[in-house]
Amino acid sequence: MLNPVDRHARLGALHRRWNAGGAGLPDAALHGLLADAAAWDGWPLVDAVGTCLADREELDTAETLHLIDARRALGRGEAALALARALRHTYPFAPDHAGLEAELRSWLGWRQRFPLPGSHDELTLEPLAHHHARGFAWQYHDPAIAQLCCLPKFIDGLEWHHWLAGMLGERRRLLYAVLHRDWGLIGCVSLVLHRDAGFFYYWLGPDFQGRGFGPRAGACLLAMAERTCGLRSCYAKAFDVNLRSRRGLDKMGFADLGMRGTGEDCNQVFYRRGPPQTRRRTADQLHWLLESMDASVRAAAPASSRDDAPEPAR
């Protein structure tokens, strides 16, 4: 059984083998490398090795399917569709191949509903979809992620698919997988919009935390929302002990509001990013936003008693 704890090291070894030999590796080594990378859902490496073998016309059917999976997982939808179309033409009487082509067309149509934030250095944001299930699970295995991000503890894949369907059913929610150029899916960023205000969340897998990927991915999403969705004020929260997440919010331009959650949620701290406004306006906007989201946490009154006091200076 493949252990998520081992994945990063195992994929690292496969990357080193590819970087050392590349297209000059013997055919048997390339086929083995592709199979090993596919077993660990190392889609960037599957794409690189698979493309090399495709150029030589040495891909078998199973390897072609792996390459299609890789390109879809990485957001290269048209390339995945072209490969699926070629596979159907080669095997016209295989119903699974026709179904795969239809499935990819349906996904590409669905994907057009979402604005695409583009890339930031080695990161790309891609709408989180059901085919990202395994990539999500690899990074989500650390129980601290669910605990610190107030997310579900998924019992199995079916529960995750139900959760994702609910998330995607919320028209105001933008939910993206964070894709790394070499490692594929490494986490998620999310934004819930209501008029010109939003609430931002993010998380990263344990092997990618503390390396600046979260702030870069978050900045990419927020810039897109400001540019295309009219976002002006954005809020976020973190547990007071989650210093890494709080530092990430600070890097993205969020300011600590000096406001905490009420009751049992008093260990959660609220942040805001946006044009300056009075504390009263901020408190009212945050309360209204949390109510519109039907959030489980509510914000306590700000520490300052002056409603017209400015927000904390950065």
C-alpha positions in Angstrom: 0.0 0.0 0.0 1.3 3.5 -0.9 1.8 5.6 2.2 1.2 9.4 1.8 4.1 10.1 4.1 6.5 8.4 1.7 5.1 10.1 -1.4 7.3 13.3 -1.6 10.5 11.3 -1.1 9.6 8.7 -3.6 8.6 11.2 -6.2 11.7 13.2 -5.5 13.8 10.1 -6.4 11.8 9.6 -9.6 12.4 13.3 -10.5 16.2 12.9 -10.0 16.2 9.8 -12.2 14.5 11.8 -15.0 16.6 14.9 -14.5 19.8 12.8 -14.7 18.9 10.9 -17.9 15.9 12.5 -19.5 15.1 11.3 -23.0 18.4 9.5 -23.1 17.2 6.8 -20.7 16.8 3.4 -22.1 13.2 2.6 -23.3 12.6 0.1 -20.5 13.7 2.7 -17.9 11.3 5.3 -19.4 8.4 2.9 -19.4 9.2 2.0 -15.8 9.6 5.6 -14.8 6.2 6.5 -16.2 4.5 3.6 -14.4 6.1 4.5 -11.1 5.2 8.2 -11.5 1.6 7.3 -12.4 1.3 5.1 -9.3 2.1 8.1 -7.1 0.0 10.5 -9.2 3.1 12.4 -10.1 1.3 14.0 -13.0 4.0 16.6 -14.1 6.5 13.7 -14.4 4.0 11.5 -16.2 3.4 14.3 -18.6 7.1 14.8 -19.3 8.0 11.1 -19.7 4.7 10.3 -21.5 5.3 13.1 -24.0 8.8 11.8 -24.7 7.4 8.3 -25.4 4.6 9.7 -27.5 7.0 11.5 -29.7 8.7 8.2 -30.3 5.3 6.5 -30.9 6.1 4.1 -28.1 3.1 4.6 -25.8 0.8 1.6 -25.2 -2.9 2.1 -24.4 -2.5 2.1 -20.6 0.3 4.6 -20.8 -1.8 6.8 -23.1 -4.5 6.8 -20.5 -2.0 7.8 -17.8 -0.9 10.7 -20.0 -4.5 11.8 -20.5 -5.0 11.7 -16.8 -1.9 13.8 -16.3 -2.9 16.4 -18.7 -6.4 16.7 -17.3 -5.1 16.9 -13.8 -2.7 19.7 -14.8 -5.4 21.7 -16.6 -4.2 20.9 -20.1 -7.6 20.1 -21.2 -7.3 20.5 -25.0 -4.1 18.4 -25.0 -5.9 15.6 -23.0 -8.9 15.8 -25.4 -6.6 15.5 -28.5 -5.0 12.4 -27.0 -8.3 10.9 -26.2 -9.6 11.6 -29.7 -6.6 9.9 -31.2 -7.1 6.9 -28.9 -10.7 6.6 -30.0 -9.7 6.7 -33.7 -7.1 4.0 -33.1 -9.6 1.8 -31.3 -13.0 2.8 -32.7 -14.9 -0.1 -31.2 -13.8 0.5 -27.6 -16.7 2.1 -25.8 -14.6 3.2 -22.9 -12.5 5.5 -25.2 -15.6 7.2 -26.6 -16.9 7.7 -23.1 -13.6 9.2 -22.0 -13.7 11.7 -24.9 -17.2 12.7 -23.9 -16.2 13.1 -20.3 -13.3 15.4 -21.2 -15.6 17.5 -23.4 -18.1 17.8 -20.5 -15.3 18.8 -18.1 -14.0 21.5 -20.5 -17.4 22.9 -20.8 -17.9 23.0 -17.1 -14.4 24.6 -16.6 -15.4 27.6 -18.7 -17.7 28.7 -15.9 -14.7 29.7 -13.8 -12.3 32.6 -14.4 -8.8 31.3 -14.7 -6.3 33.3 -12.6 -3.3 32.2 -14.7 0.1 31.3 -13.3 2.5 32.8 -10.7 6.1 31.6 -11.2 5.9 27.8 -10.8 2.3 27.8 -9.6 -1.0 27.6 -11.5 -4.5 27.7 -10.2 -7.0 25.2 -11.6 -10.7 24.8 -10.7 -10.9 21.9 -8.2 -12.8 19.1 -9.9 -13.7 15.5 -9.1 -10.8 14.1 -11.0 -8.5 15.8 -8.4 -9.7 13.4 -5.7 -6.5 11.4 -5.3 -4.3 14.5 -5.6 -6.3 16.2 -2.9 -6.1 13.1 -0.6 -2.3 12.8 -1.0 -1.9 16.4 0.5 -4.8 16.2 3.0 -3.5 13.2 4.9 -2.2 15.3 7.8 -5.1 15.6 10.3 -3.8 19.0 11.4 -5.0 20.4 8.0 -8.6 19.6 8.7 -8.3 20.7 12.3 -6.6 24.1 11.6 -8.7 24.9 8.6 -12.1 23.8 10.0 -12.6 21.3 7.2 -14.2 17.9 7.2 -12.4 14.7 8.1 -13.4 12.6 5.1 -14.1 9.0 5.8 -13.7 7.9 2.2 -13.6 9.1 -1.3 -17.4 9.1 -1.7 -17.7 11.5 1.2 -15.2 13.8 -0.4 -17.0 13.8 -3.8 -20.3 14.7 -1.9 -18.5 17.5 -0.2 -17.0 18.8 -3.4 -20.4 18.7 -5.1 -21.8 20.8 -2.3 -18.9 23.3 -2.7 -19.3 23.5 -6.4 -23.1 24.0 -6.0 -22.4 27.3 -4.2 -22.4 29.9 -7.1 -20.5 32.4 -5.0 -17.6 30.2 -4.3 -14.3 30.1 -6.2 -12.4 26.9 -5.3 -9.1 26.2 -6.9 -6.4 23.5 -6.7 -2.9 24.9 -6.4 -0.7 23.1 -9.0 3.0 23.2 -8.7 5.0 22.9 -12.0 7.0 19.8 -10.7 4.7 18.3 -8.0 1.1 18.8 -9.2 -1.6 19.5 -6.7 -0.1 20.8 -3.4 -3.1 22.5 -1.8 -6.2 24.6 -2.3 -7.3 28.3 -2.2 -10.9 29.3 -1.9 -12.9 32.6 -2.0 -16.6 33.1 -1.1 -17.9 36.2 -2.8 -20.9 38.3 -1.7 -21.3 41.6 -3.7 -17.9 43.3 -3.4 -16.8 41.4 -0.2 -15.2 38.0 0.1 -13.9 35.5 2.6 -10.6 33.8 1.8 -9.3 30.3 2.8 -6.2 28.4 1.9 -4.3 25.3 2.9 -1.2 23.4 1.7 0.1 19.9 2.1 2.7 19.4 4.8 5.6 19.1 2.4 4.9 22.5 0.9 4.1 24.6 3.9 6.4 27.5 5.0 7.8 27.9 1.5 5.8 30.9 0.3 3.5 28.9 -2.0 0.3 29.8 0.0 0.8 33.6 -0.2 1.7 33.4 -3.9 -1.3 31.3 -4.8 -3.6 33.4 -2.6 -2.3 36.7 -4.2 -3.0 35.2 -7.6 -6.6 34.4 -6.7 -7.3 37.7 -5.0 -5.8 39.7 -7.9 -8.1 37.8 -10.3 -11.2 38.4 -8.1 -10.4 42.1 -7.8 -9.9 42.3 -11.6 -12.9 40.2 -12.8 -15.4 39.9 -9.9 -15.3 43.4 -8.3 -13.8 42.3 -5.0 -12.9 45.2 -2.8 -12.9 43.9 0.8 -11.7 40.5 1.7 -11.7 38.8 5.1 -10.0 35.7 6.5 -9.5 34.0 9.8 -6.9 31.7 11.5 -6.4 30.1 14.9 -4.3 32.3 17.1 -1.7 29.5 17.5 -1.4 28.9 13.7 1.5 31.3 13.3 2.5 30.0 9.9 -1.0 30.7 8.4 -1.1 34.1 10.1 2.2 35.1 8.6 0.9 34.0 5.2 -2.1 36.2 5.5 0.2 39.1 6.5 2.2 38.5 3.3 -0.9 38.7 1.2 -1.8 42.1 2.6 -4.3 41.1 5.3 -4.3 43.1 8.5 -5.2 41.7 12.0 -8.5 43.3 12.9 -8.1 42.7 16.7 -11.4 40.8 16.5 -11.9 37.2 17.6 -14.6 34.6 17.3 -17.3 34.5 20.0 -17.7 31.8 22.7 -15.8 28.6 22.0 -14.4 30.2 18.8 -12.5 32.9 20.7 -9.2 31.3 19.6 -9.9 32.3 16.0 -8.6 35.7 14.8 -10.0 37.7 11.9 -8.2 39.6 9.2 -9.1 42.0 6.4 -7.6 43.2 3.2 -8.9 46.2 1.3 -9.3 50.0 1.2 -9.2 51.8 4.6 -12.6 52.1 6.4 -13.9 52.7 9.9 -13.9 49.9 12.5 -17.7 50.1 12.7 -18.0 49.6 8.9 -15.6 46.6 9.1 -17.4 45.0 12.0 -20.8 45.4 10.3 -19.4 44.1 7.0 -17.8 41.1 8.6 -20.9 40.2 10.6 -23.1 40.5 7.5 -20.7 38.4 5.4 -20.5 35.6 8.0 -24.3 35.5 8.3 -24.7 35.4 4.5 -22.3 32.5 4.4 -24.2 30.8 7.3 -20.7 30.3 8.9 -20.5 28.3 12.1 -18.2 31.0 13.6 -19.3 34.6 14.5 -17.1 37.6 15.2 -17.1 39.3 18.6 -17.3 43.1 18.9 -14.0 44.9 18.1 -11.8 45.8 21.0 -12.1 49.5 20.3 -15.3 51.2 21.6 -15.0 54.0 19.0 -17.1 53.1 16.0 -15.4 55.7 13.9 -11.8 54.7 14.8 -9.7 53.7 11.8 -8.6 50.2 11.3 -5.2 49.1 12.6 -2.4 50.6 10.5 -0.2 48.1 8.7 
